Amino acid sequence: MMRKILFTMLALAAVLPTLSQERFVGGDISLLPSYVENGAEYYDHQGQPIADPLAFFQQQGMNAMRVRLFVDPSQAPEQEKGEGVRQDLEYVKRLGKQIKDAGMKLMLDFHYSDSWADPGKQFTPQDWVALDDGQLAERVHDYTRDVLREMKAYGAEPDFIQTGNEISYGMMWGERGAAEENLLHCWPSSPEANWARFTRLLVQATKACREECPQAKIVLHVERVSTSQQKDNQDYAALKNFYSQMAAAQIDYDIIGLSYYPYFHGTMEELEGAIQYLEQAYPGKDIMLVEAGYCAHDAISGTFDYTYKYPVSDQGQGNFTRDLIAMLKRHERVTGLFWWFMEANEHGLDWNTERVTDAWYNASLFDNHTGRATSALSLLKDFLERGSTDIAQVETPQSQNKNNHWYTLDGKRLPSEPTAKGLYIHNGNKVMR
């Protein structure tokens, strides 16, 4: 009997991990209410009007959506307001509830700024700039706590929480307009004091998340995924440094969040290299692509031209999406794919008076010229499909395959078919009940 148990355990060890993590697919739809309220005309692939874009997304197989939150977007520069910076707490509560009421998961993206936060700009909210580091850390905690409390009370409790947006170089560097040398960047070459300050802020942000939304998963979001376009990231040096700093500071998080735009980040192979490093170095963390995009029309200028492989067309965007999904599904720990600004659609709006942004965003999943959904929109759901490698078969002797008994993962035979949820062995296969 002991030999049988040992054999079963060895067979299981040879195939683990075998069961895929739950996957999530959708997009950042932070401007959807603005488009709908202004009367943008959305159409499906056949040209039929879409009355409710959110319901349409769900019909297309999406199960999660992302929404950004600014501290006080009324203080953003006018140019950035024209780029879509308007998501204050009241706006986000309403949209978040719509997402939850639709039966989807909600990812809340704290920008911890009055406007865009990304590797090139991480400015402290204007009302917080006079605080010293200790006071700022306390404010981050209390602000995060208060936001989450209001979201919960409104029926918009997030399932995933980003504590900062593209924070490869830290966040809340200081006041917008300050001299560059006075900003507290967290580059790989920055003083350790800058990193200590940054991680102190993160500790307070994640602490508030655990206190108010203990079931939510915390995401640390960076975008250092290119070795060719990001000169500080040779052999993923900047990426490695960031997560090493997080480990040293014992930052509490669940998911590694990444951005990938080919026109900024290069080839898909570079992204896969980053994923391979992360899954090996941090095997206990899930990985999500929380921002991704590629053009279907009107190319976006960037540092890398991928049109030799993916032309700027509906078909090119679709082929990019297929290949991206196929690559991501090769990696067991990759559990999320979110398209950025998928809802952008100025079709049917008066450009002089009703437009939502001051410029078209050309990597949307709708064609600004026609209002029609692009082919890629319907392809995203393929990320959720289970492949043949998601459940591995356990090789056992033929005599064992012929019986109808059920076993636990440690080889114990059960008296009957299990009713409790869990992972079991049946006829030589791992089976989830």
JOUR-V288237 format. One line per field, one symbol per residue. phi: phi as a letter, one per 20 degrees, with the letter a starting at -180 (. if undefined). burial: + if it has 9 or more other C-alpha atoms within 8 Angstrom, else -. A space follows every 50 residues. Layout:
phi = ???
burial = ???
//
This chain:
phi = .fffffffffffffdffcefffdcbraecfdggffffengddcefenefd fcgfffgffenfcbcdcecdfbffefgggfffeoebeeffffgffgfgff ffndfddedfelbebgdbgebcefggfdfeffgffffffgfffggfgfff fffencffecceeodlegdnblfqfgnfggfeeefcfgefgfffffffff ffgffffffffecfefeedddcceddededfedflmfffffgffffffel febdcedcdbcgfddnffffgffffffffffcfedfcceebbabfdblge faebddffdcgfagfffffgfgfffgffffdgeedbbceelfegaefnef fecdfecebfdedfeceffcmefeffgfegfffefeefefdeeeecggff feededcffenefefaffdffqdcdblndeced
burial = ----++-++-++--+--+-+--++++++++++--+--+-++++++----+ -----+++-++++++++++++++--+---++++++-+++--++++++-++ -+-++++++++++++++++--++++--++------+++++++-++-++++ ++-+-+++++++++++++-++++++-------+-+++--+---+++++++ ++++++++++-++--+++++++++++++++--++-++++-++--++---- +-+++++++++++++++--+++-++--++---+-+++++++++++++--- --++++---+++++++++++++-++++++---+++++++++++++++-+- ----++---+-+++++++--+++++++++++-+------+++-+-+---+ +---+++++-+--+--------+++++++++-+
//
